Amino acid sequence: ALLEIFDPKAPPRPIGIDLGTTNSLVAYVRDGHPVAIKDCDQEVLLPSVVAYGAEALPVVGRLARASASAHPRETIVSVKRFMGRGGDDPETRRLGPYEFLAAKEGEPNVVRFRVNDRVVTPVEVSAQILRTLKSWAEDELRSVGGAVITVPAYFDDAQRQATKDAGRLAGLDVLRLLNEPTAAALAYGLEKKENGTFAVYDLGGGTFDITILSLEDGVFQVKSTGGDSALGGDDMDRALAEVLLARAGLGEKNAQTPTIVRHALDVARAAKHGLTEAQEVEVEVVDGATVVVTRAEL
């Protein structure tokens, strides 16, 4: 349709949300086809980054990502990795700039970030991302109905419940959670094919998985899921950052400030992207300390 007229009596439109580790997006169905909603800058992807200032409201997306180097502990990146995890989970002790707080006696054992003088949980951070996507949808559709949110097939009950809680905290009516491999199969129209078995690979910011789906009379069933929940783009960045820090003489923990760690992770990601086109790149880890990384090493 060249022109879509808003009907104030029309029922609210349901939306679909991909709450990703690196980026998120929101879409709806128009004339039988999915349409991804853009922000005011005509961007479809929302970086899954939330920055907490001392007093102002949290900032979400590209502006938040730009502030990560200056405010590493106050800017939460890849929060999906912490959803539904306990405060003593090994993920909290890997290379990163954050300060975690242990649960007090009687409190649930969940991840807690200390940002400035406040404490936030992954559910609250994710809710900020979902709230921003909801506002995009409201700008486009005026009235938003229920939401379907995609989650990894390997997510356990705690992680799924945390995702639902984040949606409700953002003011969304979460109709259901849809496994990401099933969503991918639907996006490619596999449900229109004859019955069969399909393999869906998913290399994302946090994971690298394979899921076997069985299609029987238009209904998908997850037969099995495998992979590594710590082998995504973030893990590649972290592995490369550790090498860069060691080569720059900053391999010891006591030499790694939150600012240095955040910068090393950002430089590692830039190097990874640069090696897409080049055989080697030179990056500056700290002032004056440069390191050469080759594609073969990565």
C-alpha positions in Angstrom: 0.0 0.0 0.0 1.3 3.4 -0.9 -0.7 5.1 1.8 -1.8 3.6 5.0 -4.6 5.5 6.8 -4.8 5.2 10.5 -8.2 4.0 11.8 -8.7 5.1 15.4 -11.2 2.3 15.8 -8.9 -0.4 14.6 -7.8 -3.0 17.1 -4.2 -2.8 18.5 -1.6 -4.4 16.2 0.4 -7.3 17.5 4.2 -7.0 17.2 7.2 -9.4 17.1 10.4 -8.6 18.8 13.9 -10.1 18.4 15.7 -9.3 21.7 19.2 -10.0 20.6 22.6 -10.1 22.3 24.1 -7.4 20.0 21.1 -5.8 18.3 17.3 -5.9 18.7 14.4 -5.1 16.4 10.6 -5.0 16.3 8.3 -5.8 13.4 4.7 -6.3 12.5 2.7 -8.0 9.7 1.3 -5.9 6.9 -0.5 -7.4 3.9 0.8 -10.8 5.0 4.4 -9.8 5.0 6.6 -8.9 8.0 7.7 -5.2 8.1 10.6 -4.2 10.4 10.0 -0.9 12.1 12.5 1.9 11.8 13.4 4.7 14.2 13.5 8.4 13.4 16.9 8.0 11.8 15.6 5.2 9.5 17.5 2.6 11.4 16.0 -0.9 11.8 18.5 -2.3 14.4 18.7 -1.1 17.9 22.0 -1.9 19.6 21.2 -3.8 22.8 23.1 -1.4 25.0 21.8 0.6 27.9 23.8 3.5 29.6 22.8 4.7 33.1 23.7 8.3 33.9 24.0 9.7 37.4 20.6 11.4 37.3 19.1 11.3 33.8 16.9 8.6 32.4 18.8 5.6 30.9 20.0 6.0 27.3 19.4 3.0 24.9 20.9 2.2 21.6 23.6 3.9 19.5 24.1 6.8 21.9 24.5 4.3 24.8 27.1 2.3 22.8 29.0 5.5 22.0 29.3 6.2 25.8 30.6 2.8 26.7 34.3 3.7 26.5 33.9 6.7 28.7 31.5 5.0 31.2 32.3 1.3 31.0 30.7 0.3 34.3 27.6 2.3 33.7 27.0 1.0 30.2 25.6 -2.5 30.0 26.4 -4.3 26.8 25.1 -7.8 25.8 22.8 -8.1 28.8 21.1 -11.1 27.2 24.1 -13.2 28.4 23.1 -12.5 32.0 19.4 -13.2 31.7 18.2 -15.8 34.2 21.6 -16.5 35.5 22.7 -16.5 39.2 25.0 -14.0 40.7 27.7 -16.7 41.2 27.5 -17.8 37.5 31.0 -18.1 35.9 29.8 -15.6 33.2 30.1 -12.9 35.8 33.8 -13.6 36.3 34.9 -13.5 32.7 36.8 -10.5 31.2 34.5 -7.5 31.5 34.3 -4.0 33.0 31.3 -4.5 35.3 31.0 -4.5 39.1 28.7 -7.3 40.3 27.0 -7.4 43.7 26.4 -10.6 45.6 22.8 -11.3 46.8 22.1 -10.5 50.4 20.5 -13.0 52.7 16.9 -13.7 51.7 17.3 -12.1 48.2 17.0 -14.2 45.0 20.3 -15.3 43.5 20.3 -13.2 40.3 23.0 -11.1 38.6 23.1 -7.5 39.9 25.1 -4.7 38.3 26.3 -1.7 40.4 26.0 1.4 38.3 26.7 4.7 40.0 24.8 4.6 43.3 22.1 2.2 42.1 21.7 -1.5 41.4 20.1 -2.9 38.3 19.3 -6.4 37.1 19.4 -7.9 33.6 15.6 -8.0 33.6 15.5 -4.2 34.2 18.2 -3.6 31.6 16.3 -5.7 29.0 13.1 -3.9 29.9 14.7 -0.6 28.9 15.5 -2.1 25.4 12.0 -3.5 25.0 10.5 -0.2 26.1 12.4 1.6 23.4 11.3 -0.9 20.8 7.7 -0.5 22.0 7.9 3.2 21.5 9.1 2.7 18.0 6.1 0.5 17.3 3.7 3.0 18.9 5.2 5.7 16.6 4.4 3.5 13.6 1.2 1.8 14.6 -0.3 4.2 17.2 -1.7 1.3 19.2 0.3 -1.8 20.0 -1.3 -5.1 21.0 0.4 -8.3 22.3 4.0 -9.1 21.6 5.8 -12.3 20.6 9.5 -12.3 21.7 12.1 -14.7 20.3 14.5 -16.6 22.5 17.3 -19.1 21.9 16.1 -22.7 21.8 18.5 -23.6 24.6 17.1 -21.0 27.1 16.0 -22.8 30.3 12.9 -22.0 32.3 14.7 -19.3 34.4 15.9 -17.5 31.3 12.5 -17.7 29.6 10.8 -16.4 32.7 13.3 -13.5 32.9 12.5 -12.6 29.3 8.8 -12.6 30.1 9.4 -10.5 33.2 11.3 -7.9 31.1 8.5 -7.7 28.6 5.9 -7.1 31.3 8.1 -4.6 33.0 8.3 -2.7 29.7 4.5 -2.6 29.5 4.1 -5.3 26.9 1.5 -8.1 26.8 3.8 -11.0 26.1 1.6 -13.4 24.1 4.3 -16.1 23.9 8.0 -16.8 23.5 9.1 -18.2 20.1 12.3 -20.2 19.7 14.7 -18.4 17.4 15.3 -21.4 15.1 11.6 -21.8 14.6 11.3 -18.0 13.8 14.1 -18.4 11.3 12.4 -21.3 9.6 9.2 -19.4 9.4 11.0 -16.3 8.0 12.3 -18.4 5.2 8.9 -19.9 4.5 9.9 -23.4 5.3 6.4 -24.1 6.7 5.1 -23.9 3.2 7.3 -26.8 2.1 6.4 -30.5 2.4 7.1 -32.3 5.6 10.7 -32.8 6.4 13.7 -32.2 8.7 15.6 -29.0 8.7 18.9 -27.8 10.3 19.1 -24.2 11.4 22.6 -22.8 12.4 22.6 -19.6 14.5 25.9 -17.8 15.0 25.0 -14.7 17.2 26.6 -12.3 19.6 26.5 -14.8 22.5 26.1 -18.3 21.1 26.8 -20.7 18.2 24.0 -23.3 18.0 22.4 -25.8 15.7 18.8 -26.9 16.0 17.1 -29.8 14.2 13.5 -29.0 13.4 10.9 -31.5 12.2 8.0 -30.1 10.1 4.8 -32.2 10.1 1.7 -30.7 8.5 2.7 -27.1 9.0 3.8 -27.6 12.7 7.5 -27.3 13.7 8.8 -29.4 16.5 12.3 -28.9 17.9 13.9 -32.4 17.9 17.3 -31.4 19.3 19.5 -28.4 20.0 23.3 -28.4 20.4 26.1 -26.0 20.3 28.1 -23.7 22.6 26.4 -21.1 24.7 29.8 -19.2 25.0 31.0 -19.2 21.4 29.4 -16.1 19.9 30.8 -12.9 18.6 31.3 -11.6 22.1 33.4 -14.6 23.0 35.6 -14.0 19.9 36.0 -10.4 21.0 36.9 -11.4 24.5 39.4 -14.1 23.4 41.1 -11.6 21.1 41.0 -8.8 23.7 42.9 -11.1 26.1 45.6 -11.6 23.5 45.8 -7.9 22.9 46.1 -7.1 26.6 48.8 -9.7 27.1 50.8 -8.4 24.1 50.5 -4.8 25.4 51.8 -5.9 28.8 48.4 -5.7 30.5 47.7 -9.4 31.0 47.6 -9.2 34.8 44.2 -8.5 36.4 45.6 -5.7 38.6 46.6 -3.8 35.5 43.1 -4.0 33.9 40.9 -1.1 34.8 37.3 -1.1 33.6 38.2 1.6 31.0 41.1 -0.5 29.7 39.0 -3.7 29.5 36.1 -1.9 27.7 38.6 -0.3 25.2 40.3 -3.7 24.6 36.9 -5.3 23.9 36.0 -2.5 21.5 39.3 -2.6 19.8 39.1 -6.4 19.4 35.7 -6.1 17.8 37.0 -3.4 15.4 39.9 -5.7 14.5 37.6 -8.6 13.9 35.5 -6.5 11.5 38.7 -5.2 9.8 40.0 -8.7 9.2 36.9 -9.3 7.0 38.6 -7.4 4.2 42.3 -7.3 5.3 44.8 -10.1 6.0 46.1 -8.1 9.0 45.3 -5.0 11.0 47.2 -2.9 13.5 45.3 -1.7 16.6 46.2 0.5 19.5 45.4 -1.2 22.8 46.5 1.6 25.1 48.2 4.9 24.5 51.1 4.2 22.1 50.9 0.4 22.4 50.0 -1.1 19.1 49.5 -4.7 18.2 49.3 -6.4 14.8 46.7 -9.2 14.4 46.4 -11.4 11.4 43.3 -13.2 10.0 45.0 -16.5 10.5 45.4 -15.8 14.3 41.8 -14.8 14.6 
